[in-house]
Amino acid sequence: MPSMMYRPPLVLPTLFSLLAFAAASNAFAGEPGDVTELPSMTVTDEADKPLSYDLEPGKTSVARPTTAELLKRTPGGSVNFNGPLTGIVQYRGMFGTRVHTQVDGLDPHSGCPNHMDPALNLAPMHLLDSIELQRGIAPVGAGMETIGGHVNATTKTSRFTAGEAFEFHGDLSGGAQTVDSGYGLGVLASIANSDYRFHVNANRDKGDDTEIPGGTIGSSEYDRTNYGLGFGMRSGLHEFGLDYFRNDTDDTGTPALPMDVNYEYTDRFSGSYKGVWGDTEMEGKLSYTGVDHEMTNFHLRLPPPPARQRNAITTAESVDFQLGTHTAIGDGDLAIGADGNFSKHDADIYNPNNAAFFVENFNNVQRDRYGAFVEWNAPLTAQTRYEIGLRYTRVEMDADEVDGTPALNPGGPQILRDRFNAADRERSDDNIDLVGKLFYQVSNDLRLDVGLGRKTRSPSYQETYLWLPLESTAGLADGNRYVGNLALKPEVAYEIELGLDWQSGGFHAAPRIFYKQVDDYIQGVPATDPVVIAVSTANGDPNPLQYDNVEAELYGFDLDFGARLTSHWELSGVVSYVRGKRRDIDDNLYRIAPLNGTLALTYQHSRWSATAETVLAAEQDDVSVTNREEATDGYALLNLYGDYEVQKDFVLSAGVNNVFDTEYSDHLNGYNRVRGSDVAVGERLPGPGRSLFARVNYRW
């Protein structure tokens, strides 16, 4: 595929951006006191908590069926793309397990060592009610290991009604797009009264290979089915809930990874309680998640020679609990809570043509976390509020001995196996998080926010227990082989954030600048062990990496803004920039988004609206030499979409993404691993081509 170049049509969305900005400065006509409602998000802005962004999936255009795509519409938010359903959340340069990602306030866990099933797979687009990004430094009450931020996706559910008579309600959401001949359909049906609620839900997503200018991305089809049910009851000031959710993913490609999904089955059972005891509000949750997963390098892509064909079978189990209280004390609020997660992972690799071949990739790996927090939120003066929080987290890890056919014969794999089995694999960390924030109301229109934090994260099980040089790297997708490190220290981040929140008339702007110093940042460094190098070289990579602690920093700014230009016209936009660097050597961090943004001009009239949106990204040449990362060119895209309210709670939407069929590559896309595709092996996955889409949402 030829290298990307700007085509003449790309000038048009750029001109659109400039004209829209000019319109903002010359045609501003909002009334005092107006609150700007952005087309793609609801801004929650209370003086006693940080700004958060609650995105509604039906009010924006997305290029792919993964829920994580919605986060591209938030300041600082983005997504690492490895496959059509494999969108890994990124926020301000951190991604994967560094970003605490929940679904319905629970911690879902990937059963795949390469995160083919990231957390948001349990929140498919057509069952999604909203997805919320906590902007800036996450409060300690948001959860354990929030060093990179906090995201929570909320799925559609049944709700109690006001009367004793049972009412039947439902939600039907569906859509289709041309870029992959794909479709999605989700439905929720419920019956409820003031004391009881019941619901069932189901979702179906299916699509073919993604089309790009001049061809398709091989092994990018997808096939997913979800279903679940729930029950709740209310007695006085107390509510109880029970839910079950099932995810069935079959024959889904991940072209940036060495294998594709053959199947991935997840079962999640959860219970919840909310109640009021005197002056204290209490909430508790308990859940169990079980995952069965198989992946191969031959059933969706051109198979390698029989001796190199592989399938991997992995399982995972986790139990989570959360208990929190809120008590009003004077003008302040005291939050106290405890939480925990107990997880187990197994992964075995086989050759379907050789029954004697096996590798115990991870054997009975356990990673248990539990801790407690306290948070105080109160006014300091008439114009100032503050928030302080303290969290303690205990992380305990262990793994059983490993084995494999390559290690049965004398040589490098045997040495690595015996060395791993003889080592002390049990480890524990005691981590402390601290957060302090100040919110100063400068005037009725302007607020100043200041945040300070100390955040921690212990190494993942992949970073710790990967004993052979393999690519089981939680979705890094850089093409390098890695080995783990039993001596890793926890990451410790010290961060500061300064921001303004300005609302005047119909105008809103919320800029933030931030700096984060990360001590003992965990990433791959060139391996120096001759045994590791020899084993990796024999398998095609003479330059393997080993996880190690390094020194890093991330800094930048992000901004969201909106303006009500007239009673019908609105302008909204997001700009994000982050710079990630090593502090110990002259290198950059891997997979950092370039300067990017979106700008949307929306016309609203009675029951319909139309939006022209431009998506802009600068070139990214601040790349990681250590990860052999390639630079990317900048690009500009134009999307057009609109919706029509046929009647109350019945909305039709349609549009076209990438109007000019622009050839481009998002810097956060992984590198193609699939032979026979229209994308060369080793080339960064391009973005989707032109796509017409239509959606429907009906509630009753």
Secondary structure, DSSP 4 states (H G I P E B T S, - for coil): -PPP---GGGHHHHHHHHHHHHHHHHS--PPTT-----TTEEEE--TTS--EEEE-GGGS--SSS-GGGGGGGSTTEEEEEEETTEEEEEETTEEGGGSEEEETTB----SSTT-SS-GGGGS-GGGEEEEEEE-SSPPGGG-S--TT-EEEEEE------SSSS-EEEEEEEEEEETTTTEEEEEEEEEEE-SSEEEEEEEEEEEE-PPEETTEE-TT--EEEEEEEEEEEEEETTEEEEEEEEEEEEEEE--TTSSSEEEEEEEEEEEEEEEEEETTEEEEEEEEEEEEEEEEESSSSS----GGG--EEEEEEEEEEEEEEEEEEETTEEEEEEEEEEEEEEEEEEEETTEEEEEEEEEEEEEEEEEEEEEEEEEESSSSEEEEEEEEEEEEEEE-----BGGGGSSSHHHHHHHHHHHS---EEEEEEEEEEEEEEE-SSSEEEEEEEEEEEEPPPHHHHH--SSB--STT--SS--EE--TTPPPEEEEEEEEEEEEEETTEEEEEEEEEEEEEEEEEEEE---HHHHHHHHHTT-SS-EEEEEEEEEEEEEEEEEEEE-SSSEEEEEEEEEEEEEESSSS-B-SS---SEEEEEEEEEETTEEEEEEEEEE--B----TTTTPPPB--EEEEEEEEEEEEETTEEEEEEEESTT------TTB-B---TTSSS-TTSBPPPP--EEEEEEEEE-
